[in-house]
């Protein structure tokens, strides 16, 4: 039974990593499910994960949730976009996931940002395209940040 539980924990961690690129998978929740499964089912009573682990995971989880938003806001603004374009990129990621998975998460934010910059902000097509590229950079940067954070969390789990 112990081997089966370790396999389930490993699958939960693998799915959490897949959730970086497939946002319909709740990456942070899957990680926590693995931690909780170990702590409450697999570990000996009183010998589970220490409080410092749980506090660290709480902080890293908040960073995971903020990674998408912060990178999107940063890069769209860095490339000259408006706050409305940042919101459009977020809406594009969400709609793209459901309308044209998995590529819609890249294409729709890009198109939404270009549309908002050209139609609402009255920017030139060149400027709007540049801001659209910022939305792509934001998505890819967010994926890298989330990957690093999740790997840290998984390594910390095995070291705790």
N, C-alpha and C positions, 0 to 999 in steps of 0.2 A: 504493500500500500504506500509506503514511503516513496518508492521510486515513481509511482503514478503521480503523487503529489508534486514531486520535483519536476516531472515532465509538464504538469499543468502550470506550475510557476514559470518554467522556461517558456511555455507557449504564451502565457500572459505577457511576459517581457517582450517576446518577439512581436506579438500583436501591437504592443504599445509603440515599438519602434516603427512598425508599418503605419501606425496612426499618424506619424509625422507627415506622411505623404497622402494618406487617405483620411481626411479629417472626420469622416463619419465614425471612425474608430476613436473612442475616447481614450487617448494615449495615457493621460495621467491617471485616470480611473483604473485602467488595466494594470499599470504599475502598482498602484495602491492595493489592488485585489491580490496581486502576487505577494506583496509585503504582509498583508493581513492574513492570507492563507498560511503563510509560513508561521507567523507569530502566534496565531490562535489554534492552528490545527497541527502543524508539523513540529514546532519547537516544544521542548519539554516545559511543563508549567513552571513559570518563574524564570525561565532561561531564554526568553524571547529577545526581541530587539530592544536595545536600551532607549531611554527617553531622548538622549541626544540624537539618535537616528531619526526618531519621529519629528523632532523639531527641525532638523536639517531637511527632511523630506517635505515638511510643510513650507519652508522657505523656498526650496527648489520648485515645488509645485506651483507656487504663486508666480515664480519667474517663468515657468513653462506656459502658464495661461497668458502672461503678459507678453511673451515673445512675439506672437503674431501681431498683436496690436502695436507694440512699440516699434518693431522693425518696419511695419507698414507706414506708420505715421512719420518715422524718421526718413525713410528713403523717398517716399513720395514728396515730402517737404524738401529734402535735399536736392531732388531733381526739379524743384520749382513748382510743385503742385500745391493745390489749395486743400483746406481741411475737407471740403466737399469731395474732392478727388480721393482722399484717404478713406472716407466713408464709402465712396463708390467702389473702391478696390475691395474693401471688406465685404460689401454686399455681393460683388462679383465672385469672390471666393466661395461664399455660401451658396449662391445660385448655381455657380459653375459646377459645384460638387454634385448637385442634384440633377441639373439639366444635361450636362455633358461630361460625366465622370470619365476618366480622371483629368483629362486635358482642359475641361472647362474651368478648373481652378486656376489655370494660367491664362487662358484666353479671355474669359469674361472680365476679370479685373482689368486687364490690359485695355480691352475695348471700352469698358465703363469709364476708365480714367481718361482715355482719349476723348470720348464723347463729352464728358463733363467739362474738360478743359476747353474743348473747341466750342461747344454749344452754350454752356453756362458762363464760363470764365472768359469767353471770347479770345482765346489764345490762338496763335497760328498753328497749322498742322504740324510743323516741325517741333514747336515747343510742346504741343500736346503729346506727340510721339515720344519725346524725351521723357516726359512725366510718366507715360505708359510704361516705358522701359524701367523706370523707378519702381513701379508696382511689381514687375517681374523680379527685379533685384531684391525687393523686400520679401517676396515669398520664398525665394531661394535662400536668402540670408536667415530668415526665420527657421527654415528647415535645418540649416546647419546648427544654429543656436540650440534648437530643441533636441537635435541628435546629441550634441555634446552634453547638454544637461541630463538627458535620459541615460546616457552611458555612465555619467558620474553617479547618478542615482543607483543604477544597477550594480556598479562596482562597489559603491558604499554598502549596499545590501549584503554583498558576499563577504565584505570585510568586517561587517558589524557583528 
